[in-house]
Each structure stands twice: as C-alpha cells, then as structure tokens.
Amino acid sequence: MTKGFRIKDLPVSERPRQRLLRYGAQSLSNTELLALLLRIGERNYKETALNLANKVLNKNGVDKLSRLSAHELMKMHGIGAANACLLAACFELGRRSLAEKNGNKVYLNHAKDIADMLMPTMSMLEQEHFKGIFLDTRNRLLRDATIFIGSLNASLVHPREVFKLAIAESAASIILCHNHPSGDPAPSVNDIKLTKKMVQIGELMGIEIADHIVIGKNKYVSMKEKGII
C-alpha cells in the first residue's frame, strides 16, 4: 500500500498542477514544485511524490539540491535516471537564465564583476568546476559554460574545448574561472601552468585570455590582478 498523502487525494482544484495553471508557479511551496517533477519515480517505488519531495528537501534544501549532478541525484532512494535528468536540466536552465539576465545588464569589466556573478554558486560546489566566460568586444557576456569538472591539470583540460566555444560565440576574450572546494582560492602550480598554456594559445588565435579567477569560500583571486598573467 502506498505510504503518505497523495496528490490525487486532494480536490482537483487544490492539486499543485491546477493551482500552478490558475495562479502561477510562485503560488506553490517548494515541496509541491518538486513533487510535480517527481510524479514518475522509480518503478516499484511506493513513496508518494509529495512525501518523497518533502524528504529530499528536508535532507538537502533547494540550494544544495540545485548543485547536485544527475548522478548524485540518482543516489537518492526514489529518484531514477529520468527524474534526475529532469531536475538537473531544470536547475541548469535557472542558472543560465540568471547568468543571461546579469550579462545583459552588467558589463563584466573587472574580476569582481565575474566573482559577484559566480561566487554564490561556485563557492558551494564540492568538486572543482572549470568555466569559460566568453565576452564580446565591449566586455558583455556572450556565454558562461562549464567545460570541465574535476581536479585541474593542463593535460586534462583541453584548450580546444575552450577555444571551440569562443569561436562559436565570436568571442573577443575569455575569462577562465574555477573553484577550490577547500575554500582557499590561492592558485596551485597546475592552475598557473594551465593558465599560461591558455594565454599562449589565445595569443596565436587572436582571442585574449583576459583573466583566470579562482573562487574560494566567499573570496577569490584574480591571476591578472596578481600579475600572474
């Protein structure tokens, strides 16, 4: 027998989907929003969507949940591959929407501009994420892309992936950015080696590597400001 209160036990007019259509998504609680995405869970899983959503949010909270990868989401009992991919896609669209909104309003002229935009998310990540911030000739954001996840190493982060995106966006310059889960933003030997390699390739291609920003816990280091590049 299914445990917990079910969405279909509610009057039709009070069900989350109907209320969303009538009043908008902002009218629903976090649990109800998540339950809508979890309506189809793992086969043979007996938990209701509302109960599962409540358990997931009590354990993680919206912020932490939004930063989990699809594989990490799938480790939660009751969340299969389909729901994990759906959740990861929804959160990523939200991040891209925010980045696009900020990029349209802000000219990213200084390292602090980039840090202010990315630090709320990147300072909380439990793995290193290497990003490319692609700018036009007026230092406006064209694209913010995660290129590599894992410990940085010049042999693993391929310049072709960075410059392929730059060419596709017709970018005039690139700002590299990655986080240190330890919280200490001091650049490592590998960070500096990778950066100098990217700068050399950028000079050959006519696409400037304007900076490499390392984000720690509520603080950052700009390699340009430090005179490393």
C-alpha positions in Angstrom: 0.0 0.0 0.0 1.3 3.5 -0.9 2.5 5.4 2.1 1.7 9.1 2.7 -0.7 11.7 1.4 -1.1 11.5 -2.4 -1.7 14.4 -4.8 -4.8 12.6 -6.2 -6.3 12.6 -2.7 -6.7 16.4 -3.0 -9.7 18.0 -4.6 -8.9 18.6 -8.3 -8.9 22.4 -7.8 -6.4 22.1 -5.0 -3.9 19.9 -6.8 -0.5 21.5 -7.5 -0.8 21.4 -11.3 -4.2 23.0 -11.3 -3.1 25.7 -8.9 0.0 26.4 -10.9 -2.1 26.8 -14.1 -4.5 29.1 -12.3 -2.2 31.2 -10.0 1.3 30.6 -11.4 4.3 28.6 -10.1 5.0 31.1 -7.4 1.8 30.0 -5.6 3.3 26.6 -4.9 5.5 25.5 -2.0 9.0 24.1 -2.7 7.6 20.6 -1.8 4.8 21.0 -4.3 7.0 22.2 -7.0 9.4 19.3 -6.5 6.6 16.8 -6.3 5.4 17.9 -9.7 8.8 16.9 -11.1 8.8 13.7 -9.2 5.4 12.4 -10.3 7.0 9.5 -12.1 9.6 8.0 -9.8 11.5 4.7 -9.8 9.5 1.7 -10.8 8.1 -0.2 -7.8 8.9 2.7 -5.5 6.0 3.1 -3.1 6.6 6.6 -1.7 4.2 9.3 -2.8 5.6 12.2 -4.8 4.7 14.7 -2.0 6.4 12.5 0.7 9.5 11.9 -1.4 9.8 15.6 -2.2 9.5 16.5 1.4 12.2 14.0 2.4 14.6 15.2 -0.3 14.1 18.9 0.6 14.5 18.2 4.4 17.8 16.5 3.7 19.3 18.9 1.1 17.4 22.1 0.8 16.8 23.8 -2.5 20.2 25.4 -2.8 22.2 22.2 -2.2 19.8 20.2 -4.4 20.3 22.6 -7.3 24.0 22.0 -7.2 23.9 18.2 -7.4 24.7 16.4 -10.6 22.3 13.9 -12.2 24.5 11.0 -11.0 24.4 12.4 -7.4 20.6 12.8 -7.6 20.2 9.2 -8.7 21.9 8.1 -5.5 18.8 9.2 -3.6 16.3 6.4 -3.0 13.2 7.0 -5.2 14.9 9.2 -7.9 15.6 7.4 -11.1 17.6 8.4 -14.2 14.6 10.2 -15.8 13.8 12.3 -12.8 17.5 13.0 -12.1 18.0 14.3 -15.6 14.8 16.4 -15.4 15.8 18.0 -12.1 19.4 18.7 -13.3 18.0 20.2 -16.5 15.5 22.5 -14.7 18.2 23.8 -12.3 20.7 24.4 -15.1 18.1 26.4 -17.1 17.5 28.5 -14.0 21.3 29.2 -13.7 21.6 30.1 -17.4 18.6 32.4 -17.1 20.2 34.2 -14.2 23.5 34.5 -16.0 21.9 35.8 -19.1 19.9 38.3 -17.1 23.0 39.5 -15.3 25.0 39.5 -18.5 22.5 41.7 -20.3 22.6 44.3 -17.5 26.3 44.2 -16.5 29.4 44.9 -18.4 32.0 42.5 -17.0 34.9 44.8 -16.8 36.6 43.7 -13.6 37.4 40.4 -11.8 34.9 41.4 -9.1 32.1 41.5 -11.6 32.8 37.9 -12.5 33.2 36.9 -8.9 29.9 38.5 -7.9 28.1 36.7 -10.6 29.6 33.2 -10.0 30.5 33.1 -6.3 27.1 32.4 -4.9 27.0 29.1 -6.8 30.6 28.1 -7.3 31.8 28.7 -3.7 29.5 26.0 -2.6 30.5 23.3 -5.1 32.0 20.1 -3.7 34.1 19.4 -6.9 36.3 21.7 -9.0 34.3 23.2 -11.9 36.3 24.9 -14.7 34.3 27.5 -16.6 34.8 29.8 -19.6 33.2 33.3 -19.5 33.0 34.4 -23.2 32.9 38.2 -23.8 32.4 40.4 -26.8 34.5 43.5 -27.7 32.5 45.6 -25.1 33.0 43.0 -22.3 29.4 41.9 -22.4 28.7 38.3 -21.5 28.1 36.1 -24.5 28.1 32.7 -22.7 29.0 31.2 -19.4 29.9 27.5 -19.9 31.2 24.7 -17.6 33.9 23.0 -19.6 35.5 20.5 -17.1 34.7 19.0 -13.7 37.5 17.6 -11.6 40.9 18.5 -10.4 42.6 20.9 -12.9 45.5 19.6 -14.9 46.9 21.0 -18.1 46.8 17.6 -19.7 43.1 17.1 -18.9 41.6 20.5 -19.6 41.8 20.7 -23.4 42.3 24.1 -24.9 40.4 23.0 -28.0 37.2 22.8 -25.9 37.7 26.4 -24.6 38.5 27.9 -28.0 35.9 25.9 -29.9 33.2 27.6 -27.7 35.0 31.0 -28.1 34.9 30.7 -31.9 31.3 29.5 -31.9 30.3 32.6 -29.9 32.6 35.0 -31.9 34.1 35.9 -28.5 36.8 38.7 -28.4 38.1 37.5 -25.0 37.7 34.7 -22.4 37.9 34.8 -18.7 38.7 31.4 -17.2 37.2 30.6 -13.8 37.3 27.7 -11.4 36.6 27.0 -7.8 38.6 25.5 -5.0 36.3 23.3 -2.7 38.8 23.7 0.1 37.8 27.4 0.3 41.3 28.7 -0.3 41.4 30.5 -3.7 45.3 30.6 -3.9 46.2 29.3 -7.4 48.0 26.0 -7.5 51.0 25.1 -9.6 48.7 23.3 -12.0 46.3 26.3 -12.1 49.2 28.6 -13.2 50.6 26.1 -15.7 47.2 25.7 -17.3 46.6 29.4 -17.5 49.9 30.2 -19.1 49.2 27.5 -21.7 45.8 29.0 -22.5 47.3 32.5 -22.8 49.9 31.3 -25.3 47.2 29.6 -27.5 45.0 32.6 -27.2 47.7 34.9 -28.5 48.2 32.6 -31.5 44.4 32.6 -32.2 43.8 36.3 -31.6 41.4 35.6 -28.7 42.6 37.1 -25.4 42.6 35.2 -22.1 41.8 38.3 -20.1 42.0 36.7 -16.6 41.7 33.5 -14.7 39.7 33.8 -11.5 39.9 31.2 -8.7 36.9 31.2 -6.3 37.1 30.0 -2.7 34.8 30.4 0.2 33.4 33.9 -0.2 36.7 35.1 -1.6 38.5 35.0 -4.9 41.9 35.5 -6.6 42.4 37.2 -10.0 45.6 36.0 -11.7 45.6 39.2 -13.7 45.4 41.3 -10.6 48.2 39.2 -9.0 50.4 39.7 -12.1 50.5 36.0 -13.0 49.2 36.8 -16.5 
